[in-house]
Amino acid sequence: MTKIKVGVVGYGTIGKRVADAVRLQEDMELVGITGNTYNFRMEVANDKGIKIFTVADDADFKANNITPAGKMQDLLNAVDIIVDCTPKKIGRANKEKYYIPNKLKAIFQGGEKPDVGEASFVAQCNYKEALNKDYVRVVSCNTTGLSRTLHALEEKFGINSVTATMIRRGADPGDIHHGPINAVVPVLELPSHHGPDVKTVLKDLEIFTTAVSGSFTLMHFHTLVCEMKKKVDVKAVIEVFNNTPRVRVVRNAEKVRSTAEIMELAKDLQRGRGDMPEICIWEEAVGAHGKKLFYMQAIHQESDVVPENIDCIRAMMGFEDVEKSMEMTNKSLGIK
Ligand SMILES: NC(=O)c1ccc[n+]([C@@H]2O[C@H](COP(=O)([O-])OP(=O)(O)OC[C@H]3O[C@@H](n4cnc5c(N)ncnc54)[C@H](OP(=O)(O)O)[C@@H]3O)[C@@H](O)[C@H]2O)c1
């Protein structure tokens, strides 16, 4: 089998996870990653035998006994596709500066505006839109979470409209620069950008979102109200969530009562880095009032987009079977 040659540009929260996930795929080869500055992530990558291609000066790497495999251009020359996991706006700049001139396919992340790609991607919702494309954006962690569960409900029952509130983590656990550390910060823009972003994937969905940030780091939390086409049957909704890929129903009964306990569960499952790529929905918090459906879900922002990037690579390289791709990805990552 000819393996897909993948390069990862940007090796932070998302990039290091995507790189490890690529290494687990039988049909892919991780050619290497970029090194921007020397840091502990570079040490770990080097210890794993991952080739590092420097973005700029390599003096700091050499001074710390890491021998880069080359410059970023060498990585671009050696791959079929790049997964760009740099901070927002840098991905777009890289597209103009590197990927277009090198005629190289590239995946971007949710920090970029939708028009950076020809499609915005969530595998189980719109895999086919990314088939053979050159530039695709994997949507943000929040948009991925909203799209996975709302798509399942729309397919099975039909939705008239959705209102949802995102209660967002203030920063990632390893981030010492962002906050708040003792406040709730409302997004003073209505709707928040999440609703319009969901519509880049689920184009016909009527959705309005609001958002706040809080003083915690573990997960995002969503509370949703869906006006359904028919009277809601709570049991049937829970069954749909139980049967939806990359969605996990958790229960108060098993004492999963909080995002903290979900993260503990992920560690007990012995996932890499204690990740929980599935969107977690509390069974006991699914409720109904006539045609209104209420539910709450938690999003592990560091990992839910990782399987999406893997499936997006396959789609852009022309692999047509979405179920097979998701199955391969899920199996390799040990997720539902
Ligand atoms: N973190 C999340 O919760 C999350 C969830 C979903 C999607 N996303 C999206 O994913 C993207 C990446 O976010 P992240 O949280 O992974 O960021 P991050 O942790 O800050 O990592 C960014 C990486 O890019 C590198 N980098 C910076 N400038 C670069 C350049 N000019 N060329 C090459 N590499 C460069 C950084 O290297 P240095 O550290 O050496 O500077 C770092 O390795 C963003 O679009 C973000 O919106 C993030």
The ligand as an SDF file (V2000), in Angstrom:
LIG
                    3D

 48 52  0  0  0  0  0  0  0  0999 V2000
   -6.3490   24.5240   21.6940 N   0  0  0  0  0  0  0  0  0  0  0  0
   -7.6130   24.3440   21.4210 C   0  0  0  0  0  0  0  0  0  0  0  0
   -8.4260   24.2300   22.3080 O   0  0  0  0  0  0  0  0  0  0  0  0
   -8.0640   24.2530   19.9930 C   0  0  0  0  0  0  0  0  0  0  0  0
   -9.1580   23.4410   19.6970 C   0  0  0  0  0  0  0  0  0  0  0  0
   -9.5860   23.3240   18.3710 C   0  0  0  0  0  0  0  0  0  0  0  0
   -8.9490   24.0550   17.3810 C   0  0  0  0  0  0  0  0  0  0  0  0
   -7.8950   24.8610   17.7150 N   0  0  0  0  0  0  0  0  0  0  0  0
   -7.2540   25.6060   16.6250 C   0  0  0  0  0  0  0  0  0  0  0  0
   -6.0590   24.9330   16.2620 O   0  0  0  0  0  0  0  0  0  0  0  0
   -5.0730   25.8760   15.8410 C   0  0  0  0  0  0  0  0  0  0  0  0
   -3.8420   25.7020   16.6980 C   0  0  0  0  0  0  0  0  0  0  0  0
   -4.1830   25.9500   18.0580 O   0  0  0  0  0  0  0  0  0  0  0  0
   -3.3090   25.3720   19.2540 P   0  0  0  0  0  0  0  0  0  0  0  0
   -4.1260   25.5860   20.4820 O   0  0  0  0  0  0  0  0  0  0  0  0
   -2.7990   24.0090   18.9420 O   0  0  0  0  0  0  0  0  0  0  0  0
   -2.1080   26.4060   19.2580 O   0  0  0  0  0  0  0  0  0  0  0  0
   -0.7630   26.3330   20.1080 P   0  0  0  0  0  0  0  0  0  0  0  0
   -0.8770   25.3410   21.2040 O   0  0  0  0  0  0  0  0  0  0  0  0
   -0.4020   27.7380   20.4340 O   0  0  0  0  0  0  0  0  0  0  0  0
    0.3060   25.7480   19.0720 O   0  0  0  0  0  0  0  0  0  0  0  0
    0.6750   26.4570   17.9320 C   0  0  0  0  0  0  0  0  0  0  0  0
    1.9280   25.8470   17.3590 C   0  0  0  0  0  0  0  0  0  0  0  0
    2.2780   26.5510   16.1710 O   0  0  0  0  0  0  0  0  0  0  0  0
    3.6670   26.9280   16.2350 C   0  0  0  0  0  0  0  0  0  0  0  0
    3.8830   28.1400   15.4590 N   0  0  0  0  0  0  0  0  0  0  0  0
    3.6760   29.4230   15.8070 C   0  0  0  0  0  0  0  0  0  0  0  0
    3.9810   30.2340   14.7940 N   0  0  0  0  0  0  0  0  0  0  0  0
    4.4020   29.4480   13.7600 C   0  0  0  0  0  0  0  0  0  0  0  0
    4.8380   29.6790   12.4450 C   0  0  0  0  0  0  0  0  0  0  0  0
    4.9160   30.9160   11.9600 N   0  0  0  0  0  0  0  0  0  0  0  0
    5.1840   28.6380   11.6670 N   0  0  0  0  0  0  0  0  0  0  0  0
    5.0970   27.3570   12.1430 C   0  0  0  0  0  0  0  0  0  0  0  0
    4.6990   27.0770   13.3880 N   0  0  0  0  0  0  0  0  0  0  0  0
    4.3330   28.1100   14.1900 C   0  0  0  0  0  0  0  0  0  0  0  0
    3.9320   27.0910   17.7150 C   0  0  0  0  0  0  0  0  0  0  0  0
    5.3210   26.9770   17.9700 O   0  0  0  0  0  0  0  0  0  0  0  0
    6.0290   27.7360   19.1950 P   0  0  0  0  0  0  0  0  0  0  0  0
    5.3320   27.2710   20.4260 O   0  0  0  0  0  0  0  0  0  0  0  0
    7.4380   27.2730   19.0970 O   0  0  0  0  0  0  0  0  0  0  0  0
    5.8330   29.1910   18.9150 O   0  0  0  0  0  0  0  0  0  0  0  0
    3.1470   25.9000   18.2760 C   0  0  0  0  0  0  0  0  0  0  0  0
    3.8720   24.7130   18.1090 O   0  0  0  0  0  0  0  0  0  0  0  0
   -5.7560   27.2460   15.9380 C   0  0  0  0  0  0  0  0  0  0  0  0
   -6.3610   27.5470   14.7010 O   0  0  0  0  0  0  0  0  0  0  0  0
   -6.8280   27.0170   16.9820 C   0  0  0  0  0  0  0  0  0  0  0  0
   -7.8920   27.9260   16.8850 O   0  0  0  0  0  0  0  0  0  0  0  0
   -7.4170   24.9470   18.9830 C   0  0  0  0  0  0  0  0  0  0  0  0
  1  2  1  0
  2  3  2  0
  2  4  1  0
  4  5  1  0
  4 48  2  0
  5  6  2  0
  6  7  1  0
  7  8  2  0
  8  9  1  0
  8 48  1  0
  9 10  1  0
  9 46  1  0
 10 11  1  0
 11 12  1  0
 11 44  1  0
 12 13  1  0
 13 14  1  0
 14 15  2  0
 14 16  1  0
 14 17  1  0
 17 18  1  0
 18 19  2  0
 18 20  1  0
 18 21  1  0
 21 22  1  0
 22 23  1  0
 23 24  1  0
 23 42  1  0
 24 25  1  0
 25 26  1  0
 25 36  1  0
 26 27  1  0
 26 35  1  0
 27 28  2  0
 28 29  1  0
 29 30  1  0
 29 35  2  0
 30 31  1  0
 30 32  2  0
 32 33  1  0
 33 34  2  0
 34 35  1  0
 36 37  1  0
 36 42  1  0
 37 38  1  0
 38 39  2  0
 38 40  1  0
 38 41  1  0
 42 43  1  0
 44 45  1  0
 44 46  1  0
 46 47  1  0
M  CHG  2   8   1  16  -1
M  END
$$$$
